[in-house]
Amino acid sequence: MFTGIVQATGAIVRVSPTSVDVELPSAWRSMLALGGSVAVNGVCLTARTLGDRSFSADLSPETWSRTTFAFLRAGMAVNLELPLSASRGFDGHWVLGHVDAVGRIRGLHRDREAWSLVVSFPPDGHRYIVEKGSVAVDGISLTPFDVGEDSFRCGVIPETHEKTSLRERRQGDPVNLEYDVLAKYVERMMRHVRVD
């Protein structure tokens, strides 16, 4: 379980359809445990090996097909977050690290002191994106507004832009999307509600 509050950025060392190696910030070397979970661009992975400067994780066919790992290259920045713990305050929203779809950055530009991010999403995601609700974009907890049939807008504060991989993203870049898990559960339950 994560919160969508990115704690650091790392960099891709190498990536293939079956595994990924990620360079860690020096402060993280003692924080990530072998076999522990870590969110990489919003994808929950398990640390299989730990080195002095990086860790490796296996990728399943489902993860490879549903996420942006196929688009990542060595040197690209990725967002990192450790799982929620009882000792850490809860910010953001419930993020499971289970990506639902790949979207695309339609626009990212300065909006006065902050940034405006427009993201497109596949048509079947429309029912999960709620005005002023929650969505994780590459593992970043954001609040959508101006929700259309195939896109939404989010305000991005300078802190988020500077301390996440958004600082390197451009129009057209793919991003991992995780819709609000509450919306998915409500939809699932409503399918089985009988109306008499």
PETA-V357532 format. One record per backbone hydrogen bond with DSSP energy under -1.0 kcal/mol. NH is the residue of the N-H (numbers start at 0). CO is the residue of the C=O. E is the energy in kcal/mol with one decimal. If there is no record, write none. Layout:
nh={NH/NH}
co={CO/CO}
e={E/E}
This chain:
nh={1/6/7/9/10/11/12/13/15/19/20/21/22/23/27/28/30/31/34/35/37/38/39/40/42/43/44/46/47/48/50/54/55/56/58/63/64/65/66/70/71/74/75/77/79/80/83/87/92/94/99/100/102/103/104/105/106/108/110/113/114/115/116/117/118/119/120/124/125/127/131/132/134/135/136/137/139/140/141/144/147/151/152/153/155/160/161/162/166/167/171/172/174/176/177/183/184/185/186/187/188/189/190/191/192}
co={94/79/79/77/22/75/20/20/18/56/13/54/10/52/24/25/27/27/46/32/44/80/42/78/39/96/37/35/55/55/53/21/48/19/17/59/60/61/62/67/68/11/72/9/7/38/0/84/2/1/176/176/174/119/172/117/117/115/113/110/155/108/153/106/151/103/149/121/122/124/143/129/141/177/139/175/136/3/134/152/150/118/144/116/114/156/157/158/163/164/104/169/102/100/135/179/180/181/182/183/184/185/186/188/189}
e={-3.7/-2.3/-1.4/-2.5/-1.4/-2.4/-3.0/-1.2/-2.8/-2.3/-2.9/-2.8/-3.5/-2.7/-1.7/-1.2/-1.0/-1.8/-2.7/-2.5/-2.1/-3.1/-2.4/-2.6/-1.5/-2.5/-2.7/-2.7/-3.1/-1.2/-3.5/-2.0/-2.0/-2.3/-2.9/-2.6/-2.3/-1.8/-1.2/-2.1/-1.0/-3.4/-2.0/-1.9/-2.9/-1.4/-3.3/-1.3/-2.1/-2.4/-2.6/-1.7/-2.9/-1.3/-2.6/-2.9/-1.6/-2.0/-2.7/-1.9/-2.2/-3.1/-2.9/-3.0/-2.6/-3.0/-2.1/-2.1/-1.4/-1.7/-3.3/-2.6/-2.0/-2.4/-2.3/-2.9/-1.7/-3.0/-2.8/-2.7/-3.5/-2.1/-3.0/-2.7/-2.9/-2.2/-2.7/-1.9/-1.4/-2.0/-3.8/-2.1/-2.1/-2.8/-2.0/-1.4/-2.3/-2.5/-2.3/-2.1/-2.5/-2.5/-1.3/-1.2/-1.1}
